[in-house]
Amino acid sequence: DSASNGFSFKGIKDYLDCYRSGKLTPSQVAKNIIATLEDCDKSTPPLRAIVQWDQEQIMLMAEASTARYRNKCTLSYLDGIPVCLKEEFKVVPYHQRVGTVYLGTEPETEDATVAKKLREAGAIIIGVSNMHELGTGTTGCNPNRYHKIPRNPYKPNHFTGGSSSGSAAAVAAGLCPVAIGTDGGGSVRIPASFCGVVGLKGTFGRISCHGSLPLSYSTVSVGPICTSVADAAIVYSILAEPDPLYPYGLKQPKATLSDMCAPDLKGLKLGVDWTFFKACDAEILSICEKAVEHLQSLGASVVELSLPEMEEVRVAHVICILSEMRDFLQPDFNKHFQEMNLDTRANLALASQFTALDYITANRQRTRSMRFLREIFTTVNCILTPAVACTAPRIYESDLLTGSSDMSLTVRSMRFMQLGNFTGIPGLVIPIGYSAAGLPISFQVMGKWWDEAVLLRIGLKLEEFRCQTKKPSIYYDILA
């Protein structure tokens, strides 16, 4: 329970309270969502968070959930909870377009593992969400005819971040309290940070990627975007387990939420590389430093450390992710080049310049970096950084027509993200405040492999640091 003064996002608990008290049924909530989905794309500018939805599908799931509440036989904490999934996943009966105009020509006939698990938990899938074309960028800017540019609910003339852009916008705008994204270079954590909500990238292999387009098989993790850390923990506990169809996660230890609700942080050692930590905008640094002090005041100790070879990590991660995407998309690049957005073409063309030698050298760097981290995690429980080095960039008129390509912005938005993708460690981003312009600022906690529980424990305490939650300028209260 959070003592709310002023605005607070509606989370899973708010929905469950309504259902259990009989104040609202999942069917009534579904009708509100359908009305909202119709409304938010007629607004100026249109929100463009959910790009495919089907009234009949939404109502079917909602009515089944309503019956379960009536008969007191609900399936999980997600029963009746509205969720959306990034368009990168197969979700029946939608098109798996992955942000393009040429993929997913036929509706899907089988679900990705995460979609299947959400259905089994009783969730109401309200549709699939917008994304940066083929996940190749961090702005979410996608000018093609099916997608258009999703708007940041805090400031509609700013980007949401990408590539899970629509997922973060949908949660921040109140369309659903839970969304699922994928993260190969910050694609869950960047949009969650820019849109002022919580984003969790699980350990590599922790949540099954089966049924999402395998753009980069060695860097991508799946994770939830939610309005609170508690909600992220609920979704994580339902989705995190081995999947026989996804070999990378088969040997994982059981997911736990141990000590998540401990009253303080006594005994935890938090690692900070201050040189790396400070490589961000001044107003972000000042609030992130205060957040570190807040964690110390709860009994945690801060250990200064040095993250070695971060420039090598940055370059090697780019080589790995782009080489793997280029390999997978080679036929698309040859056949559908003219139908791709300009920035996608540029990124894939750049990727074609990397050699087999580059890729092998980058993977040797990965082995080195994982060894460094293994040593670091013998002395600390987690590593703290700002989430993104800058706030959400603004949208210019030209972006709406031709897209956006800004390499320095890409580098700054991914700076604190790449270590987690490159080495497979989990990361959690939590909103901790706002810039002078009113844009969200977030903080990141990374832990050792499979130790998501410690991130969630620290995340809960970071939520107490934020003295108020500002209401986004686009916000729909589905429960009102």
ZAVO-258556 format. One record per residue (C-alpha): residue in three letters; x, y negated, z. Coordinates in steps of 0.25 Angstrom, whole numbers, plus 5000, padded with zeros to 4 digits. Layout:
! residues N
ALAXYZ;...
***
This chain:
! residues 480
ASP500050005000;SER500549864997;ALA500049745005;SER499649664993;ASN499649514994;GLY499149454981;PHE499249534968;SER499649684968;PHE499549784956;LYS498449894957;GLY499250024959;ILE498850174960;LYS498350154974;ASP497350044970;TYR496750134959;LEU496650254969;ASP496050164980;CYS494950124970;TYR494650264965;ARG494650324979;SER493750224985;GLY492850234973;LYS493050084970;LEU493350124955;THR493450244947;PRO494550284937;SER493450264926;GLN493150124931;VAL494650094931;ALA494850154917;LYS493650064912;ASN494449944918;ILE495749984911;ILE495050004897;ALA494449864899;THR495849804903;LEU496549874891;GLU495549814881;ASP495749674888;CYS497249674890;ASP497549684875;LYS496549584871;SER497249484880;THR498249374875;PRO499249424874;PRO498849574874;LEU499549654886;ARG499849774877;ALA500149864888;ILE499349984884;VAL499450014869;GLN498550134868;TRP497350174876;ASP496050244875;GLN494750214882;GLU494250354882;GLN495550414887;ILE495650324899;MET494150344903;LEU494350494902;MET495450494912;ALA494750394921;GLU493450474921;ALA494150604925;SER494950534936;THR493650474941;ALA493050614942;ARG494250654950;TYR494050544960;ARG492550574961;ASN492850724964;LYS494050684973;CYS495050764965;THR496050664959;LEU497350714953;SER498450624958;TYR498650474963;LEU498650444948;ASP497250494946;GLY496450374939;ILE497650284939;PRO497850214925;VAL499150244919;CYS499750214905;LEU500950274898;LYS502050214889;GLU501750244874;GLU502950324874;PHE502250444880;LYS501250534874;VAL499850514880;VAL498650574874;PRO497950514865;TYR498850394863;HIS499950374852;GLN501350394857;ARG501850274849;VAL503050234858;GLY502850094855;THR502950114840;VAL502050104828;TYR502450234822;LEU502450334833;GLY501250404839;THR500450414826;GLU499550514832;PRO498850514846;GLU499650604857;THR499050744860;GLU499850774872;ASP500350694884;ALA501750664889;THR502050724902;VAL501850594910;ALA500450574903;LYS500050714906;LYS500450704921;LEU499750564922;ARG498450634917;GLU498650754926;ALA498750654938;GLY497350594933;ALA497950454928;ILE497150374918;ILE498050354906;ILE497650214901;GLY498450224888;VAL499850204883;SER500750084885;ASN501549994876;MET503050014875;HIS504249954868;GLU504350024854;LEU505050154856;GLY505550104870;THR506650024863;GLY506549894871;THR506349834885;THR505349724882;GLY504149804878;CYS504049714865;ASN503349794854;PRO502749714843;ASN502149824835;ARG500749834832;TYR500349954842;HIS501049894854;LYS501249744854;ILE501949674866;PRO501549714880;ARG501449594889;ASN502049574903;PRO500849564913;TYR501649464921;LYS501949374909;PRO501249414896;ASN502249334888;HIS503449424893;PHE503849564890;THR503449684898;GLY504749754896;GLY504949894890;SER504849994885;SER503750034894;SER503149904892;GLY501649934892;SER501750024904;ALA502249914913;ALA501349804907;ALA500149894910;VAL500449914924;ALA500849774927;ALA499549724920;GLY498649824929;LEU498249914917;CYS498750034925;PRO499550054938;VAL500450154931;ALA501150164918;ILE502250264913;GLY503450224905;THR504750274900;ASP506150214904;GLY507350234895;GLY508050104897;GLY507050034908;SER505750054900;VAL504950074913;ARG505749984922;ILE505849864913;PRO504449844910;ALA504049874924;SER504949774929;PHE504549664919;CYS503049694922;GLY503249694937;VAL502849834940;VAL503549964945;GLY504350054936;LEU504950184939;LYS505950254929;GLY506050404935;THR507350484934;PHE507650534920;GLY506850654918;ARG505950634931;ILE504650604924;SER504450684911;CYS504650604897;HIS503950724890;GLY503050654880;SER503650524879;LEU504450494866;PRO505950534870;LEU506550404865;SER507750424874;TYR507850554882;SER509050524891;THR508650394897;VAL507050384898;SER506250414910;VAL504750404913;GLY504250314924;PRO502950244929;ILE502750094929;CYS501750064941;THR501349944949;SER502049994962;VAL503150084967;ALA502050184974;ASP501350194961;ALA502650234953;ALA502950334964;ILE501550394962;VAL501750404947;TYR503150454948;SER502750564958;ILE501750614948;LEU502550604935;ALA503950654940;GLU504150794939;PRO504850894929;ASP504150914916;PRO504451044908;LEU504350964895;TYR505450864899;PRO506750934902;TYR507450814908;GLY506650814921;LEU506550964924;LYS507650974935;GLN507150854943;PRO506950854958;LYS505550834963;ALA505050694963;THR504850644977;LEU504450514983;SER505250534996;ASP505350425006;MET504650334996;CYS503850265007;ALA504950255017;PRO504750135026;ASP506150075023;LEU507350095014;LYS508350135025;GLY509450225021;LEU509350185006;LYS510550134999;LEU510250044987;GLY511350024977;VAL511549894970;ASP512649854960;TRP512549704962;THR513249664949;PHE512249754941;PHE511049704949;LYS511349564947;ALA511349574931;CYS509949514930;ASP509149374930;ALA509349294943;GLU507949294947;ILE507849444946;LEU509249464954;SER508749374965;ILE507449454968;CYS508149584966;GLU509249554976;LYS508049514986;ALA507449654983;VAL508749724987;GLU508749645000;HIS507349695002;LEU507749835001;GLN508949815010;SER507949755021;LEU507249885021;GLY508449965025;ALA509150005012;SER510549975010;VAL511149914998;VAL512449974992;GLU513249894982;LEU513649984970;SER514249974957;LEU513450034945;PRO514650074936;GLU514650054921;MET513249984919;GLU513649924906;GLU514050064901;VAL512750124906;ARG511950014898;VAL512650044885;ALA512550194887;HIS511050184890;VAL510750104878;ILE511550204869;CYS510850324876;ILE509450274875;LEU509550214861;SER510350334855;GLU509250424860;MET508150344855;ARG508750324842;ASP508950474841;PHE507550504844;LEU506950394835;GLN507950414823;PRO506750464814;ASP505850344819;PHE507050244816;ASN507150304802;LYS505650314799;HIS504950204807;PHE506050094807;GLN505149994801;GLU504050014811;MET504949994823;ASN505049864831;LEU506249784827;ASP506849804841;THR506649954840;ARG507349954827;ALA508549874832;ASN508749964845;LEU508650094836;ALA509650034826;LEU510550004837;ALA510450144843;SER510850204829;GLN512250134831;PHE512550224843;THR513350344841;ALA513450484847;LEU514650444854;ASP513950324860;TYR512850414865;ILE513850514871;THR514650404878;ALA513350344883;ASN512950484889;ARG514350494896;GLN514050364902;ARG512750414907;THR513450534914;ARG514450434920;SER513350334925;MET512550454931;ARG513850494939;PHE514050354944;LEU512550354948;ARG512650484955;GLU513750424964;ILE513050294966;PHE511850374971;THR512650444982;THR512850304988;VAL511450234985;ASN509950284984;CYS509650184973;ILE510150074964;LEU509449934964;THR509449834952;PRO508449734947;ALA507549804937;VAL507749714925;ALA508749594923;CYS507649504918;THR506149474918;ALA505249514907;PRO505649434894;ARG504649344887;ILE503949384874;TYR504149294862;GLU503249274850;SER504249344841;ASP504249474850;LEU502749494847;LEU503149504832;THR504449564831;GLY504849624845;SER505949584854;SER507449624854;ASP508249554865;MET509549644868;SER509949554880;LEU508549574886;THR508549724884;VAL509949734891;ARG509449654903;SER508149724904;MET508849864904;ARG510049824913;PHE509549884925;MET508750004918;GLN509850074910;LEU510550144922;GLY509250224926;ASN508950264911;PHE510450304908;THR510650384921;GLY509250434923;ILE509050374937;PRO507650324941;GLY507350174943;LEU506150094949;VAL505849954946;ILE504949874956;PRO504449724954;ILE505049634965;GLY504649494960;TYR504549394949;SER505349294941;ALA505049144942;ALA504349164929;GLY503449274936;LEU504049394929;PRO504249524937;ILE505649564943;SER505949704947;PHE506949784954;GLN507549924951;VAL507950044960;MET508650154954;GLY508850294961;LYS509650424959;TRP509050524950;TRP507750584954;ASP507650484966;GLU506450404962;ALA505950414977;VAL506950314982;LEU506650214971;LEU505150224975;ARG505550204989;ILE506350074986;GLY505350024976;LEU504250024987;LYS505049934995;LEU505449844984;GLU503949824982;GLU503849764995;PHE504949664991;ARG504049594981;CYS503249494989;GLN502149484979;THR501649544966;LYS501249444955;LYS500049474947;PRO500349494932;SER499749394923;ILE499049514916;TYR498449604926;TYR497249684925;ASP496649734938;ILE496049874934;LEU495449894948;ALA494749764949;
***
